[in-house]
């Protein structure tokens, strides 16, 4: 909440929206922040059962899923935008005057598409009594076939890992090739940032997608899991989903705070809020200014 909240506050008080990446960053921070807000409800559900009623069950499950999907799709949008800005720089410059409009339109499409992907959560999430405790989860009616049950998981795998991974790998591979052919002084730092983005995404998202895939295969084959296997699957879902959620906490660091300009704006925001002294801001600002004198526009990549 602190990291994503700082991103939103910095844009609200210190930064102007100048590019498509700015719009995507704001949307990504908002999606991650809303996702985090659903965690206390899910935590209470895991510890002592669901105590908030049936309507809140649908709201929380839907809120969680909408922002999970939208956050991943916004990461994909950022990758495409960085590809256009660096690899297709001439074309990007020609369309610069319309870029903000296109990015806002893209964000609307992403939010609507994420909402459509989440309809099963809104429709089938219920509060059900199990062993004397109420639990909030998706409960499909008996007339719903195994194929329909697997659609939600298949969509999560495709749009939550496969498509973002393929797009990120393609875009960042071409960006790396472009940077290697350039002679910028800070290209090695930029390459490290790119590698970190891809490694963190795969490392934190792949395990969760694999577990979801295995669960989906059993659903589509209409298999009834043995009790012990089902328990291990539930534990695996908890562990791997926690890894996936950790990535949401790392997004502000990887996509915003690595930028020199962004760090300067955060210092300015903290100074205005009285959290740090003016002297500290001046000292750090002079260091950032000196560093940026040999920095060949990594802000165009590292936001």
C-alpha positions in Angstrom: 0.0 0.0 0.0 2.9 2.4 0.8 4.7 1.7 -2.5 1.6 2.0 -4.8 0.2 4.8 -2.7 3.4 6.8 -3.2 3.2 6.4 -7.0 -0.4 7.8 -7.0 0.5 10.6 -4.6 3.5 11.6 -6.6 1.5 11.9 -9.8 -1.2 13.8 -8.0 1.0 16.4 -6.4 4.4 16.5 -8.2 4.2 15.0 -11.7 2.4 15.8 -14.9 1.1 13.1 -17.2 3.3 13.4 -20.2 3.4 10.0 -21.8 1.5 6.7 -22.3 3.7 5.1 -19.7 2.5 7.6 -17.1 -1.1 6.7 -17.7 -0.3 3.0 -17.5 1.8 3.4 -14.4 -1.1 5.2 -12.6 -3.5 2.4 -13.7 -1.1 -0.3 -12.6 -0.6 1.3 -9.2 -4.4 1.7 -8.8 -5.0 -1.9 -9.7 -2.3 -3.2 -7.3 -3.6 -1.0 -4.5 -7.2 -2.2 -5.0 -5.9 -5.8 -5.1 -4.1 -5.2 -1.7 -7.3 -3.9 -0.2 -9.0 -7.3 -0.7 -6.3 -9.1 1.2 -7.6 -8.4 4.8 -11.0 -9.9 3.8 -9.4 -13.0 2.3 -7.2 -13.3 5.3 -10.1 -13.3 7.7 -11.9 -15.8 5.5 -8.9 -18.1 5.8 -8.5 -17.8 9.6 -12.0 -17.6 11.0 -14.4 -18.0 8.1 -16.4 -15.5 6.1 -18.3 -13.1 8.3 -19.3 -10.3 5.8 -22.3 -11.8 4.0 -23.0 -13.1 0.5 -23.0 -9.7 -1.3 -19.6 -8.8 0.1 -18.3 -12.2 -0.9 -19.1 -11.4 -4.5 -17.7 -7.9 -4.3 -14.4 -8.9 -2.7 -13.8 -11.9 -5.0 -14.7 -9.7 -8.0 -12.5 -6.9 -6.8 -9.6 -9.3 -6.4 -9.9 -10.9 -9.8 -10.5 -7.6 -11.7 -7.4 -6.0 -10.4 -5.3 -9.2 -10.7 -6.1 -9.4 -14.4 -5.9 -5.7 -15.1 -2.5 -5.4 -13.3 -1.0 -8.1 -15.5 -2.4 -6.5 -18.7 -1.1 -3.1 -17.7 2.4 -4.6 -17.4 1.9 -5.8 -20.9 0.9 -2.3 -22.1 4.0 -0.9 -20.4 6.2 -3.4 -22.3 4.6 -2.5 -25.6 4.9 1.2 -24.9 8.6 0.9 -24.1 9.1 -1.1 -27.3 7.5 1.6 -29.4 9.4 4.5 -27.6 12.8 2.9 -28.0 12.6 0.6 -31.1 10.0 2.6 -33.1 11.2 6.0 -31.9 10.4 7.8 -35.2 6.8 6.5 -35.4 6.3 7.2 -31.7 7.4 10.8 -32.1 4.9 11.3 -35.0 2.0 10.1 -32.8 3.2 11.8 -29.6 0.4 14.4 -29.7 -2.2 11.6 -29.6 -0.4 9.3 -27.3 -2.2 10.3 -24.1 -5.6 9.9 -25.8 -4.6 6.4 -27.0 -3.3 5.3 -23.6 -6.5 6.4 -21.9 -8.6 4.5 -24.4 -6.4 1.5 -23.9 -6.8 1.7 -20.1 -10.6 1.7 -20.6 -10.4 -1.3 -22.8 -8.2 -3.1 -20.3 -10.6 -2.4 -17.3 -13.6 -3.5 -19.3 -11.9 -6.6 -20.6 -10.7 -7.5 -17.0 -14.3 -7.0 -15.8 -15.6 -9.5 -18.5 -12.9 -12.0 -17.5 -14.1 -11.7 -13.9 -17.8 -12.2 -14.5 -17.7 -15.9 -13.2 -16.4 -14.6 -9.8 -19.2 -12.0 -9.6 -21.8 -14.6 -10.6 -20.7 -17.8 -8.8 -19.0 -16.5 -5.7 -21.1 -17.4 -2.6 -20.7 -17.7 1.2 -21.1 -21.4 2.1 -21.1 -23.2 5.4 -18.4 -25.9 5.6 -17.7 -27.7 8.9 -19.5 -25.0 10.9 -17.6 -22.1 9.3 -18.7 -20.0 6.4 -16.2 -19.7 3.5 -16.3 -17.3 0.5 -15.5 -19.1 -2.7 -16.7 -19.9 -6.2 -19.6 -22.4 -6.1 -20.8 -23.7 -9.5 -24.4 -25.0 -9.8 -24.7 -28.7 -10.6 -25.9 -27.9 -14.2 -22.7 -26.2 -15.0 -20.4 -28.5 -16.9 -16.7 -29.2 -16.2 -15.9 -27.3 -19.4 -17.6 -24.2 -18.2 -15.9 -24.5 -14.8 -12.5 -24.7 -16.5 -13.0 -21.5 -18.5 -12.2 -19.2 -15.6 -8.9 -21.0 -14.9 -8.0 -21.2 -18.6 -8.6 -17.5 -19.0 -6.4 -16.8 -16.0 -3.5 -18.9 -17.5 -3.8 -17.3 -20.9 -4.3 -13.7 -20.0 -2.5 -13.9 -16.6 0.7 -15.5 -17.8 1.1 -16.8 -21.3 0.2 -13.6 -23.2 1.9 -11.1 -20.9 5.0 -13.4 -20.8 5.2 -13.7 -24.6 4.7 -9.9 -25.1 7.2 -9.0 -22.5 9.9 -11.4 -23.8 9.4 -10.2 -27.4 9.4 -6.5 -26.5 12.3 -6.6 -24.1 14.3 -8.9 -26.3 14.1 -6.3 -29.2 14.8 -3.5 -26.7 17.9 -5.3 -25.5 19.1 -5.8 -29.1 18.6 -2.1 -29.8 20.4 -1.0 -26.6 23.3 -3.3 -27.3 23.8 -1.6 -30.7 23.8 1.8 -29.1 26.7 3.6 -27.4 24.9 5.1 -24.4 26.9 5.3 -21.2 24.2 3.9 -19.0 23.0 1.1 -21.2 24.3 -1.6 -18.9 22.1 -0.2 -16.0 19.1 -0.2 -18.3 19.8 -3.8 -19.4 19.9 -4.8 -15.7 16.5 -3.2 -15.2 15.1 -5.1 -18.2 16.5 -8.4 -17.0 15.1 -7.7 -13.5 11.6 -7.0 -14.9 11.5 -10.3 -16.8 13.1 -12.5 -14.1 10.8 -11.2 -11.4 7.7 -11.6 -13.5 8.6 -15.2 -14.4 9.9 -16.2 -11.0 6.8 -14.9 -9.1 4.1 -15.6 -11.7 5.1 -18.9 -13.2 4.6 -21.2 -10.1 1.1 -19.9 -9.6 0.2 -20.4 -13.3 1.6 -24.0 -13.2 -0.6 -24.9 -10.2 -3.7 -23.3 -11.9 -2.9 -25.3 -15.0 -2.8 -28.6 -13.1 -6.0 -27.8 -11.3 -7.7 -26.9 -14.6 -6.6 -30.2 -16.2 -8.3 -32.1 -13.4 -11.5 -30.0 -13.7 -11.7 -30.5 -17.5 -11.1 -34.3 -17.1 -13.8 -34.3 -14.4 -11.5 -36.1 -12.0 -12.2 -36.2 -8.3 -9.0 -35.5 -6.4 -8.1 -37.7 -3.4 -8.4 -35.8 -0.1 -4.6 -35.7 0.5 -3.9 -34.5 -3.1 -6.6 -31.9 -2.7 -5.0 -30.6 0.5 -1.6 -30.4 -1.1 -3.1 -28.5 -4.1 -4.7 -26.0 -1.7 -1.4 -25.4 0.0 0.3 -25.0 -3.3 -2.3 -22.4 -4.4 -1.8 -20.5 -1.1 2.0 -20.4 -1.5 2.2 -19.6 -5.2 -0.6 -17.0 -5.0 1.4 -15.3 -2.2 4.4 -15.2 -4.6 2.2 -13.7 -7.3 0.9 -11.1 -4.8 4.4 -10.2 -3.8 5.1 -9.1 -7.4 2.4 -6.5 -6.9 4.4 -5.0 -4.1 7.5 -5.0 -6.2 5.9 -3.2 -9.2 6.4 0.3 -7.8 10.1 -0.4 -7.2 10.7 -2.0 -10.6 8.6 0.3 -12.7 8.7 3.6 -11.0 11.3 4.1 -8.2 14.2 3.1 -10.5 13.7 6.3 -12.5 15.9 9.2 -11.4 13.1 11.8 -12.0 10.6 9.7 -10.1 12.9 9.4 -7.1 13.4 13.2 -7.2 9.7 13.8 -7.2 9.2 11.4 -4.3 11.8 13.4 -2.3 9.9 16.6 -3.2 6.6 15.0 -2.1 8.1 13.9 1.2 9.5 17.4 1.8 6.1 19.0 1.1 4.5 16.6 3.6 7.2 17.5 6.2 8.6 14.0 6.3 12.2 15.1 5.4 14.1 18.3 5.6 14.8 20.8 2.8 18.6 20.1 3.2 18.2 16.4 2.6 16.1 17.1 -0.5 18.7 19.6 -1.8 21.6 17.1 -1.3 19.8 14.2 -2.9 18.5 16.4 -5.7 22.1 17.6 -6.5 23.3 14.0 -6.6 20.5 13.0 -8.9 21.2 16.0 -11.1 24.9 15.0 -11.4 24.0 11.4 -12.1 21.5 12.5 -14.8 24.2 14.5 -16.6 25.7 11.2 -17.8 22.3 9.5 -18.1 21.1 9.0 -21.6 17.4 9.1 -21.1 16.9 5.9 -19.1 13.7 7.6 -17.9 12.3 6.8 -21.3 12.6 3.2 -20.4 12.7 3.0 -16.6 9.8 5.4 -16.3 
